[in-house]
Amino acid sequence: MGESEGSTRKRAAGFLSLPTTSIGKWSAGLLLLSLVMVLLNTIVVMPVTEQRAGLELAQTLYNAVTGMCVVASGVSGLFALVMKRERSWVVVVAVLVFASVIALMLQDLATPR
């Protein structure tokens, strides 16, 4: 049976395409959310928390939620790449952002004080 004769197998999308798997789409969505949150943090949250005393906890919580979005995006992207054979550039970028965040955290822990 040829490919044009009703084969139900789906071709893997290339690197320049958007995610095709559901977990890849989640990874891309979480990456977009985390980028928007970083932008909002820079434009809105940090200036407000620096002007008013007592908002350090709000800044810390916002940073924690943003970090969790980055981690969730990277872990789901890694799962999509390895288990689901996703090859979208967006998912690769999510994994690279996750890896760079982990590298920066490890560097901070390894730096003597």
Secondary structure, 3 states (H helix, E strand, C coil): CCCCCCCCCCCCCCCCCCCCCHHHHHHHHHHHHHHHHHHHHHHHHHHHHHHCCCCHHHHHHHHHHHHHHHHHHHHHHHHHHHCCCCCCHHHHHHHHHHHHHHHHHHHHHHCCC
